[in-house]
């Protein structure tokens, strides 16, 4: 993530990071925690994209029902 320490950085909060930093975080999340972060825009095959969306919705709905999730966000296609 960005190492900015100025007042603007404090006012705007942490940045999302550069694409390279995001890539490092995605790899670490998968290797260390088994969490796959898949950007839907990067999934070329429509069937695969829909399968990822369906599984994400299924898991989020299950967590919402058990009280594990605090917020539910619509997944854009």
C-alpha positions in Angstrom: 0.0 0.0 0.0 1.0 3.6 -0.2 3.5 4.9 2.3 2.0 8.4 2.3 2.0 10.0 5.7 0.7 13.6 5.0 -2.5 15.2 6.0 -4.2 14.4 2.7 -3.4 10.7 3.1 -5.0 10.8 6.6 -8.0 12.6 5.3 -8.7 10.3 2.4 -7.8 7.0 4.1 -5.7 4.2 2.8 -5.4 3.9 -1.0 -6.3 0.7 -2.8 -2.7 0.4 -4.0 -1.1 0.0 -7.3 -2.0 -2.9 -9.6 1.3 -4.6 -8.6 0.5 -4.2 -4.9 -3.0 -5.6 -5.4 -1.4 -8.5 -7.2 0.9 -9.2 -4.3 -2.0 -9.1 -1.9 -4.1 -11.4 -4.0 -1.3 -14.0 -4.2 -0.6 -13.8 -0.4 -4.3 -14.2 0.3 -4.4 -17.3 -1.8 -1.2 -18.9 -0.6 -1.5 -18.1 3.1 -5.3 -18.3 3.6 -6.8 -20.1 0.6 -8.8 -17.1 -0.4 -9.1 -16.4 -4.1 -9.8 -12.8 -5.0 -11.0 -12.8 -8.6 -11.8 -9.6 -10.4 -14.8 -10.4 -12.6 -13.6 -8.1 -15.4 -10.6 -10.5 -15.7 -12.7 -13.6 -16.3 -13.1 -13.9 -20.1 -15.4 -17.0 -20.3 -19.0 -16.1 -19.6 -19.8 -19.5 -18.1 -16.9 -19.3 -15.7 -17.8 -15.7 -14.8 -21.4 -16.7 -14.0 -20.2 -19.7 -11.9 -17.9 -17.4 -9.8 -20.9 -14.9 -9.3 -23.2 -17.7 -8.3 -20.8 -19.2 -5.8 -20.0 -15.8 -4.3 -23.7 -15.1 -3.9 -24.4 -18.5 -2.4 -21.6 -18.1 0.2 -22.6 -14.5 1.0 -26.2 -15.4 1.5 -25.3 -18.4 3.7 -23.1 -16.1 5.9 -25.9 -13.5 6.0 -28.4 -16.1 7.2 -26.0 -17.2 10.0 -25.1 -13.7 11.0 -21.5 -13.9 9.9 -21.7 -11.2 7.3 -22.5 -7.7 8.4 -23.3 -6.3 5.0 -24.5 -7.7 1.7 -23.2 -6.1 -1.5 -24.7 -6.7 -4.9 -22.2 -8.4 -7.3 -22.2 -6.7 -10.7 -22.1 -8.7 -13.8 
